[in-house]
Amino acid sequence: MKKAIIQLEPLTCPSCVQKIEGATKSLDGVEKESVNVLFNSSKAKFDFDDEKISIEEIVKAITALGYDVKKTQVKDK
């Protein structure tokens, strides 16, 4: 398992949080209970199984929603 912190472009509304959380929770390999998108800091934090999904695939799912990813940080859980 890995822990990810993704810095997003500034989020403009609370519904952005819901969209990103919904998209990441639906991905196979992302630990749904760990998903936490922070509106004020524009960060997404969650745990994922790197044998099932890569950070690149997760970023792709977020950018497909129209959000820009500024930086990703991945470390062992």
The 8 nearest C-alpha neighbors of each residue, nearest first, counted from 0:
[[1, 48, 47, 76, 49, 75, 46, 2],
 [0, 2, 75, 76, 47, 46, 74, 48],
 [1, 3, 46, 76, 74, 73, 45, 75],
 [4, 2, 73, 45, 72, 44, 46, 5],
 [3, 5, 44, 72, 43, 71, 73, 6],
 [4, 6, 71, 43, 42, 70, 7, 72],
 [5, 7, 42, 70, 69, 68, 41, 71],
 [8, 6, 68, 41, 69, 67, 42, 9],
 [7, 9, 67, 68, 10, 69, 41, 66],
 [10, 8, 41, 7, 11, 40, 38, 39],
 [11, 9, 41, 12, 38, 8, 15, 7],
 [10, 12, 9, 15, 13, 38, 14, 41],
 [11, 13, 14, 15, 10, 16, 38, 9],
 [14, 12, 15, 16, 38, 17, 11, 10],
 [13, 15, 17, 16, 12, 18, 11, 19],
 [16, 14, 18, 13, 17, 12, 19, 10],
 [15, 17, 14, 13, 19, 18, 36, 20],
 [16, 18, 14, 20, 15, 19, 21, 13],
 [19, 17, 15, 21, 16, 20, 22, 14],
 [18, 20, 22, 16, 21, 17, 23, 15],
 [21, 19, 17, 23, 22, 18, 24, 16],
 [22, 20, 18, 24, 19, 23, 17, 25],
 [21, 23, 19, 25, 20, 24, 18, 60],
 [22, 24, 20, 25, 26, 21, 19, 29],
 [25, 23, 31, 21, 26, 22, 20, 29],
 [24, 26, 23, 22, 21, 27, 31, 29],
 [27, 25, 23, 24, 29, 28, 22, 57],
 [28, 26, 29, 25, 51, 52, 24, 30],
 [27, 29, 48, 51, 47, 52, 26, 30],
 [30, 28, 47, 27, 26, 31, 46, 24],
 [29, 31, 46, 47, 33, 32, 28, 34],
 [30, 32, 24, 33, 34, 29, 25, 23],
 [33, 31, 30, 34, 24, 45, 35, 46],
 [32, 34, 45, 31, 30, 46, 35, 44],
 [35, 33, 45, 31, 32, 44, 20, 36],
 [34, 36, 44, 43, 45, 33, 37, 20],
 [37, 35, 43, 42, 16, 44, 38, 20],
 [36, 38, 42, 41, 40, 39, 43, 35],
 [37, 39, 41, 40, 10, 16, 36, 13],
 [40, 38, 41, 37, 10, 42, 9, 36],
 [39, 41, 42, 38, 37, 9, 6, 10],
 [42, 40, 38, 7, 9, 37, 10, 39],
 [43, 41, 6, 37, 40, 5, 36, 7],
 [42, 44, 36, 5, 4, 35, 37, 6],
 [45, 43, 4, 35, 3, 34, 36, 42],
 [46, 44, 34, 33, 3, 2, 35, 47],
 [47, 45, 2, 30, 1, 33, 3, 29],
 [46, 48, 29, 1, 28, 30, 0, 49],
 [47, 49, 0, 28, 50, 51, 1, 52],
 [48, 50, 52, 51, 53, 47, 0, 1],
 [49, 51, 48, 52, 53, 28, 0, 47],
 [52, 50, 28, 49, 48, 27, 53, 47],
 [53, 51, 49, 28, 50, 48, 56, 54],
 [54, 52, 55, 56, 49, 57, 51, 50],
 [53, 55, 57, 56, 58, 52, 49, 3],
 [54, 56, 58, 53, 57, 59, 52, 60],
 [57, 55, 59, 53, 54, 58, 60, 52],
 [56, 58, 54, 60, 59, 55, 61, 53],
 [59, 57, 55, 61, 60, 56, 54, 62],
 [58, 60, 56, 62, 57, 61, 63, 55],
 [61, 59, 63, 57, 58, 62, 56, 64],
 [62, 60, 58, 63, 64, 59, 66, 19],
 [61, 63, 66, 65, 59, 64, 60, 67],
 [64, 62, 60, 65, 61, 59, 66, 58],
 [65, 63, 62, 61, 66, 60, 19, 18],
 [64, 66, 62, 63, 67, 61, 60, 68],
 [67, 65, 62, 64, 61, 68, 8, 7],
 [68, 66, 8, 62, 7, 69, 65, 61],
 [67, 69, 7, 70, 6, 8, 66, 5],
 [68, 70, 7, 6, 8, 67, 71, 5],
 [71, 69, 6, 68, 5, 72, 7, 4],
 [72, 70, 5, 4, 6, 73, 3, 69],
 [71, 73, 4, 3, 5, 74, 70, 2],
 [74, 72, 3, 2, 4, 1, 71, 75],
 [75, 73, 2, 1, 76, 3, 72, 4],
 [74, 76, 1, 2, 0, 73, 3, 46],
 [75, 1, 2, 0, 74, 46, 3, 73]]
